[in-house]
């Protein structure tokens, strides 16, 4: 059995869950933004900036982790023929 290829493929598969965690963080950030909007109104966009920043950062991190997982899986497929 091709041990390095299997390890890379499994690691890449786990990293493919990164976008799901990013989406979860996006939902948390947007919920906070809507709660801020509900309590303070639309007159203060700077009050929403922190919550929207959390949403964007978690999305970006999740996509980067997913991309790393895809690269690991492609290495396992094409280099190790797993």
C-alpha positions as CSV (number, residue, x, y, z in Angstrom):
1,X,0.0,0.0,0.0
2,X,1.2,3.5,-0.8
3,X,1.6,5.0,2.7
4,X,2.7,8.6,1.8
5,X,-0.1,8.9,-0.8
6,X,-2.7,7.6,1.6
7,X,-1.6,10.0,4.3
8,X,-1.6,13.0,2.0
9,X,-5.0,12.0,0.6
10,X,-6.6,11.6,4.1
11,X,-5.0,14.9,5.3
12,X,-6.3,16.7,2.2
13,X,-9.8,15.2,2.7
14,X,-9.9,16.5,6.3
15,X,-8.7,19.9,5.1
16,X,-11.6,20.0,2.7
17,X,-13.8,20.7,5.7
18,X,-12.1,24.1,6.1
19,X,-14.7,25.9,4.0
20,X,-17.5,24.5,6.2
21,X,-15.9,26.0,9.2
22,X,-15.4,29.3,7.3
23,X,-19.1,29.3,6.4
24,X,-19.9,28.7,10.1
25,X,-17.7,31.7,11.0
26,X,-19.4,33.8,8.3
27,X,-22.8,33.0,9.8
28,X,-21.7,33.9,13.3
29,X,-20.3,37.2,12.0
30,X,-23.4,38.1,10.0
31,X,-25.6,37.2,13.0
32,X,-23.6,39.7,15.1
33,X,-23.9,42.3,12.4
34,X,-27.6,41.9,12.2
35,X,-28.0,42.1,15.9
36,X,-25.9,45.3,15.9
37,X,-28.0,46.7,13.2
38,X,-31.2,45.8,15.1
39,X,-30.0,47.5,18.3
40,X,-28.1,50.5,16.9
41,X,-29.9,51.1,13.6
42,X,-28.4,51.7,10.2
43,X,-26.9,55.1,11.0
44,X,-23.5,53.8,12.2
45,X,-21.8,51.6,9.7
46,X,-18.6,51.5,11.8
47,X,-20.5,49.5,14.4
48,X,-21.0,46.8,11.8
49,X,-17.4,46.7,10.7
50,X,-16.1,44.3,13.4
51,X,-18.8,41.7,12.8
52,X,-18.5,41.9,9.0
53,X,-14.7,41.7,9.4
54,X,-15.1,38.5,11.4
55,X,-17.3,37.1,8.6
56,X,-14.9,37.9,5.9
57,X,-11.8,36.7,7.7
58,X,-13.3,33.3,8.6
59,X,-14.5,32.9,5.0
60,X,-11.0,33.6,3.7
61,X,-9.3,31.3,6.2
62,X,-11.7,28.5,5.4
63,X,-11.2,28.9,1.7
64,X,-7.4,28.8,2.1
65,X,-7.6,25.7,4.2
66,X,-9.8,24.1,1.6
67,X,-7.3,25.0,-1.1
68,X,-4.4,23.5,0.8
69,X,-6.5,20.3,1.1
70,X,-7.1,20.3,-2.6
71,X,-3.4,20.7,-3.3
72,X,-2.6,17.8,-1.0
73,X,-5.1,15.6,-2.6
74,X,-3.8,16.4,-6.1
75,X,-0.3,15.6,-5.0
76,X,-1.5,12.3,-3.6
77,X,-3.2,11.5,-7.0
78,X,-0.6,12.7,-9.4
79,X,2.7,12.1,-7.6
80,X,1.9,9.0,-5.6
81,X,-0.8,7.6,-7.9
82,X,-3.0,7.0,-4.8
